[in-house]
Amino acid sequence: MRVLTLGAGTVGHWIADVLCRRRHDVTVIDTDAERVRQIDSELDVRAIHGNAAHSSVLFQADVFSADICLAVTGDDEANVVSASMAKALGARRSIARVYAPVFREASTFDYQTHFGIDSLLSLEQLSAFELVRAIRNPDAIPLEHFARGHLEVYEVEVESKASAVGVRLRELRLPGSVRIGSIQRDGEMWIASAEDEIHGGDRISMIGVPSDLNKSRAKFTTVSKRRKRNTVLIAGGGEIGFHLARALPASDYRTTILEYDPRRCEQLAKLLPDLTIVNASANNRSVLEDEGGGAADYFVACTGSDESNIMACVEARELGARRVMAVVGRPDYANVVGKLGIDHVVSERDTAARQILGFLNEGPIISHRRLPNGNIGVYELEVVDGAPVTEATLADLPFAGRCLITAIQRDSFIRVPMASDQLKPGDIVVALVDQQHASDCMALFGGRS
């Protein structure tokens, strides 16, 4: 595929390298002449010196024939503008990297829709979600990014005496904003259908509006059995630490953030009023001892410094933390962290590369990722004119057990669909698809000539 990368900094260079090794046709644009010379000499790419927000430079890069444009400079505004221009000038898809949370907060202003960009990516938010899944469940459905944060995924093990046991999904009477996405039983996972019956010991995933999800959980657990809240100690209150803490429900996790900057602590206290915010350095062993680092179920280091994260994890491990995790950017540290007893490592660049590779698709597929078990794919799909999927309600489409539409984005509004809903051209949907039936399901989303 033809990929246009705007920005040859650390992230842009890394992404271009990954794409080149996968034999994609890559063009890179950057305003720094030295970066352009470096990437041109090191990688098999076409490198152009210029401003990607200038139409003449985009035309020079043959933007009209690009399959995808990736705007990954260090400037949020430049990324949004250049990605928007690239899409308007003919690029099939455009992705912009952003850091500031305001660009992803659609409730105040929907930048993504207004500027016609296919996706706004936050490496910090994606890294936080990787950590969330490692804490909540490694096999959790990675829906957080696809639904732009409007919906949540909650996974629960069904207790043997729960009221839902022995009941078919169609008879559960769940709120309209909640769906059962998948069922895992005896080592197998499949897409849930209305005729599936809930068994004790099943592990199910529920997708929906957070407030309704909390109410629905009672059907799968017994009230008399109170669960112990896991303790999570987060070192670093930056964007990664913030998104991680916000994604861990207070009903299940007792979360504390250690942040060295007092002004950031004040911000976090306002944004996360139910959490404990401590103005202290996580690299101080006495601080970790005082804040319960040795008794923590999960210790997560995301301070912004690889070395500080590694050292904090080593200290927490020695103090007795059950599981320790770190955000580490440098590739050459990959072989070191495992030897130091760090259980899980997240790299922003690796996370970004996996996410971007998921966007390299054709036809109605905007992005695609597989769940860890390999049998179920998570697809972000564009509904095009003439697609067979628009000709009937969701209940009447041949999707049962093969495809589950978990979210619909229409007119900047994202919601969980009802069985009576009918898709329209221009909708963006998130679907769980059984990989054995992926070709048949994708054919329903393809436009007819």
RODOZA-343950 format. One record per residue (C-alpha): y, x, z. Coordinates in pm, whole numbers, plus 32768, in hexadecimal, padded with zeros to 4 digits. Layout:
# RODOZA-343950
     v     u     w
     Y     X     Z
...
# end
This chain:
# RODOZA-343950
     v     u     w
  8000  8000  8000
  816A  8069  7FC9
  8212  809D  811A
  8384  80E0  814C
  83CF  8187  829C
  8537  818B  8310
  8562  82A3  840B
  84BC  83F9  841F
  84DC  8430  8594
  83BA  8450  8686
  8337  82F1  8645
  837F  82EF  84CF
  82DB  8442  849C
  81A9  83D5  8561
  8183  828F  84A1
  81B1  833B  8351
  80A4  8436  83AF
  7FB0  8321  8412
  7FF1  8261  82CF
  7FCF  8399  81F6
  7E7E  83E9  828E
  7E12  828A  8230
  7E82  82CE  80C9
  7FA9  81E0  80BD
  80D0  8229  7FD7
  81E9  827C  80CD
  835E  82A8  8096
  8439  8319  81BA
  85B4  82FA  81D9
  8688  83A8  82E1
  87F4  8409  830F
  8796  855E  83A1
  8765  8659  8286
  869B  8746  8361
  85A7  8632  83C0
  8582  85D7  8253
  8532  873E  81F5
  8438  8759  8313
  8377  861D  82C5
  837D  866F  8151
  82DE  87C3  8194
  81DC  874A  8290
  8166  85FE  81FC
  8107  8577  80A8
  822C  8484  809B
  8360  8444  7FCB
  8486  84A0  80AC
  85E9  8426  8067
  8727  8496  8116
  880F  836F  814B
  8871  823D  8215
  8769  812B  8201
  8876  8024  8242
  8910  8079  80EE
  888A  7FAB  7FCE
  88A4  80D2  7EDC
  87BA  81A0  7FB7
  86BF  8082  7FD1
  86C7  8057  7E57
  868A  81CE  7E31
  8553  819F  7F0B
  84D6  8084  7E29
  84EE  7F87  7F42
  84A6  7E69  7E51
  8340  7EE5  7E24
  82F6  7F30  7F93
  81D9  7E74  8036
  826F  7EAC  818C
  83AD  7F44  821C
  83A3  7FDF  8378
  84F9  8019  8417
  84B6  8106  853A
  85F6  81CD  856F
  867D  81F9  86D0
  8793  80F9  8695
  873F  7F88  86CC
  885D  7F02  85FB
  8812  7FED  84DA
  86A5  7F82  84DF
  86F8  7E0F  84DB
  87F7  7E31  83C1
  8726  7F17  82E5
  85E6  7E4C  8314
  86A4  7D0F  82BC
  8737  7DB1  8184
  85E4  7E38  8118
  854A  7CDD  812F
  866B  7C43  806F
  8652  7D4F  7F62
  84E3  7D10  7F1D
  8403  7DB1  8026
  82DC  7CC7  8065
  82E4  7CFA  81DF
  83E2  7D9C  82C5
  83B6  7E12  842C
  84CB  7E91  8513
  84A1  7F56  8652
  858A  7EEB  876C
  85BB  7F61  88D1
  86BD  7E76  896B
  861A  7D39  89F7
  8733  7C60  8969
  86A4  7C85  8809
  855B  7BE6  8875
  85EF  7ACE  894B
  85EA  79B1  884F
  8668  78B1  894B
  87CC  7934  892A
  87C3  79A0  87BD
  869D  79CB  86D0
  86E9  7B1A  862A
  859A  7B25  857A
  85C7  79DB  84C5
  873B  7A04  8486
  8710  7B56  83DE
  85D2  7AF3  8326
  84FD  7C03  83C6
  8386  7BCF  83E0
  8364  7C72  8534
  8431  7D20  8641
  8362  7E29  86F1
  83A9  7EBC  8846
  82D1  7FED  8889
  831C  7FC5  89FA
  82AF  7E5B  8A00
  8174  7EA5  8937
  811B  7FC1  8A26
  814F  7EDA  8B4E
  8066  7DD9  8AB5
  7F5C  7EE6  8A83
  7F72  7F2D  8BF8
  7F6B  7DB9  8C4B
  7E28  7D8C  8B8A
  7D8E  7EBC  8C33
  7DDD  7E1E  8D84
  7D93  7CB0  8D40
  7C6D  7CD7  8C52
  7C2B  7DDF  8B45
  7BA0  7CCE  8A60
  7CCF  7BEC  8A87
  7D5A  7B50  8949
  7E88  7C1E  88DC
  7F66  7AEF  88A5
  8099  7B5E  8967
  8146  7BFE  883F
  80D4  7B06  8737
  8166  79DE  87F4
  82A8  7A9F  8838
  8277  7A71  89AD
  8294  78F3  89AA
  8126  78BA  8A00
  8039  7960  8AF2
  7EC7  79AF  8AEB
  7E04  7987  8C2B
  7C97  79E4  8C50
  7BC6  7955  8D69
  7A5A  7957  8DD2
  79DB  77F4  8E05
  7951  77BD  8F61
  7806  7708  8F7F
  7896  75E5  904A
  79D2  75B9  8F7A
  7A1E  745B  8EF8
  7A12  74D2  8D8C
  78A5  7541  8D9D
  77C8  746A  8CC0
  78F3  73CE  8C0E
  7939  73EC  8A99
  7A8D  7475  8A38
  7AF5  732F  8993
  7AC3  7280  8AE2
  7B7F  7379  8BBE
  7CCD  72C7  8B9A
  7D97  7407  8B97
  7F11  73F1  8B63
  7F78  73E5  89F5
  8019  753C  8A16
  7ED3  75E7  8A81
  7DA8  764C  89AB
  7C5C  76F2  89FA
  7C55  7816  8906
  7B07  78C1  893D
  79D0  78AD  8A13
  7903  79D8  8A83
  77A1  799F  8B00
  7678  7A8A  8B2B
  772D  7BA5  8A78
  7793  7AD3  894A
  78F0  7A54  88F7
  7949  7940  8803
  7A6C  7863  879F
  7A70  7726  886C
  7A41  75D3  87C5
  7A65  7472  884B
  78ED  7447  8870
  78B8  757D  8947
  7847  7539  8AAA
  78C6  7609  8BCF
  77BF  76BE  8CA1
  77E2  7767  8DF0
  7812  78DC  8DC0
  78BE  78B3  8C6C
  79F2  7986  8C32
  7AF1  78BB  8B73
  7C4A  7905  8AE7
  7D5B  7800  8B04
  7E91  780B  8A2B
  7FCB  7746  8A6F
  8113  770F  8B27
  810F  77D3  8C71
  815E  76AB  8D55
  8048  75D5  8CBF
  7F53  76F8  8CC4
  7F79  7717  8E3C
  7F29  75A5  8E68
  7DFC  75B7  8D7F
  7D59  76D7  8E3D
  7CEE  75E7  8F50
  7BE9  754D  8E6A
  7B2B  7696  8E56
  7B42  7710  8FBE
  7AFF  7677  9112
  7C26  7638  91F6
  7B67  76A8  932A
  7B2E  7803  92A1
  7C6D  78CC  92CC
  7C81  7A00  91F8
  7D07  7B49  9276
  7E47  7BB2  91C9
  7E2B  7D0C  9132
  7F3D  7E01  918D
  7FF0  7EB2  9071
  80DB  7FD7  90A8
  81B3  802D  8F79
  8266  817B  8F67
  8396  814F  8E88
  846E  801D  8E55
  84CD  8055  8CEA
  8477  7F66  8BD1
  8301  7FAC  8BE7
  82F8  7F7C  8D5F
  83CB  7E42  8D46
  82F4  7D9B  8C3B
  81B6  7DFD  8CF4
  822D  7D6A  8E3D
  82A9  7C2A  8D9B
  815B  7BF1  8CEA
  808B  7C04  8E29
  8084  7AAA  8ECC
  80F3  7AAC  9039
  7FD3  79C4  908F
  7EDA  7ADA  903E
  7F9A  7C1E  9075
  807A  7CAA  9185
  815C  7D93  90BE
  8248  7EA4  9135
  832B  7F77  9056
  83A6  80D3  90B6
  84E8  8128  8FFD
  85C6  8259  9039
  870A  81CB  8FA3
  87B9  80E4  90A0
  8875  8026  8F8F
  8730  7FDC  8EDA
  869D  7F66  9025
  87B6  7E69  9044
  8772  7DEC  8EE3
  85FD  7DCE  8F25
  8639  7D15  906B
  86FD  7C0C  8FAB
  8606  7BF8  8E8A
  84CD  7BFA  8F65
  852F  7B4F  90AB
  83C7  7B19  911E
  8369  7C89  910E
  83A5  7DAA  91FB
  8494  7EAD  9169
  84A9  7FFD  921D
  85B8  80FE  91D2
  84E6  8239  91E5
  843F  8347  9114
  82CE  831D  90CC
  82A5  8497  90BC
  82D7  84AD  9233
  8183  849F  92DF
  8214  8415  9420
  82B0  82F6  935D
  815E  829F  92C4
  80C1  82A6  941E
  81D2  81CA  94B5
  81BF  80CB  9399
  8045  80A8  93A7
  7FE6  8181  927F
  7E9A  81D4  931E
  7E3E  8065  9348
  7EB6  7FF1  91F2
  7DBA  7F49  910E
  7E83  7FC7  8FE3
  7F7F  80E1  8FD3
  8041  80F5  8E8A
  812E  8216  8E37
  822C  81CC  8D26
  8361  8292  8D8C
  83BD  8314  8C31
  8341  8475  8C78
  81DE  84D5  8C19
  81CC  85E4  8D20
  8253  8503  8E34
  815E  83EF  8DD6
  8036  84DD  8DDE
  8098  8576  8F2C
  80D8  8422  8FCA
  7F81  83AA  8F59
  7ED9  84E0  8FEA
  7F86  84A4  9138
  7F2A  8332  9139
  7DC0  8386  90E6
  7DAD  847D  9206
  7E41  837B  92F1
  7D31  8283  9293
  7DBD  8196  918A
  7C9D  80D7  90EC
  7D10  80FD  8F82
  7E2B  81D6  8EFC
  7ED4  81AF  8DA8
  7FE4  826D  8CF4
  80C6  825A  8BC4
  80AC  83AA  8B12
  8153  83F4  89C6
  80ED  8557  8970
  7FA9  8561  88A5
  7F4C  86B6  8932
  7F2E  861D  8A8D
  7E18  8535  8A1D
  7D00  8621  8A83
  7DA4  8676  8BCE
  7DD6  8523  8C70
  7C66  84C4  8C74
  7C0D  8604  8D2B
  7D12  85B2  8E34
  7C6D  8469  8E8E
  7D63  8381  8DE0
  7CA6  8244  8D81
  7D7A  81BF  8C64
  7E8A  8259  8B8A
  7F7A  81A6  8AA1
  803E  8258  8991
  816D  81A8  88FF
  8137  8252  87B0
  7FC6  81FA  879E
  8014  8094  8801
  811F  807F  86F4
  8037  8114  85ED
  7F24  8017  863A
  801C  7EFB  862F
  80B6  7F6D  84E7
  7F63  7FA1  8444
  7F20  7E36  8497
  8045  7DD5  83B7
  7FB6  7E7F  8283
  7F1E  7D4A  81EA
  7F39  7C80  80AD
  7F5D  7B0D  805F
  7FB6  7A1F  817C
  7F4E  7B19  828A
  807B  7BA3  8344
  7FB1  7C62  8445
  7E4A  7C7D  84B6
  7D9B  7D12  85E5
  7C36  7CFE  865F
  7BD3  7CB8  87C3
  7B11  7DCF  8872
  79C5  7D1B  883E
  79FD  7D2B  86C5
  798D  7BC5  8679
  7ADF  7B19  8690
  7C1E  7B6E  85D7
  7D80  7B10  863C
  7E4B  7ABE  8505
  7FBA  7A79  84D2
  7FCB  79A8  8395
  80DE  7923  82B7
  80AB  77C4  822E
  8110  77CE  80BE
  815A  76BC  7FC1
  8020  761D  7F33
  7F38  76A0  8044
  7E0B  75B9  807D
  7E4A  75D5  81F2
  7F7D  74F4  81C9
  7EB6  73D2  8137
  7E1A  734D  8278
  7E4A  7345  83F0
  7DB6  7461  84BD
  7CA5  7376  8538
  7C3B  732B  83D2
  7C32  7494  8359
  7ADD  7543  834D
  7B3A  7629  846D
  7A4C  75C4  8584
  79AE  76F8  861F
  7A40  77D3  850C
  7BB9  77CE  853B
  7C9D  775B  8653
  7E14  7737  861D
  7EA4  77A2  876D
  8019  779F  8720
  810A  771D  861A
  8266  77A4  85D8
  8343  76A9  8524
  84BF  76B4  8514
  84C9  77D0  8614
  8402  76FE  870F
  82A8  776D  8780
  81AB  7680  881A
  8039  763C  8848
  7FCD  7545  8736
  7F25  73F5  8761
  7DF2  7388  869B
  7ECD  728C  85E5
  7FC5  7394  856D
  7FDC  73E5  83FB
  8056  7539  8385
  8180  7554  829B
  81F1  7665  81A9
  82C4  7761  8266
  8201  7741  83AC
  8183  787C  8454
  803F  784D  8513
  7F6B  791D  85FD
  7DF7  78E2  85C8
  7CB5  795C  8665
  7BB9  7989  854D
  7A44  79D0  8556
  7A29  7B08  847C
  78EE  7A80  83D3
  79BF  7964  8344
  7B05  7A1F  8310
  7AFC  7A12  8192
  7AC4  7899  8189
  7BD6  785B  828B
  7CD1  793E  81DA
  7C8F  7883  8093
  7D19  7749  8136
  7E63  77FD  8177
  7E83  788C  8017
  7F6F  77DB  7F28
  7EEB  773A  7DED
  7F74  77A0  7C9D
# end
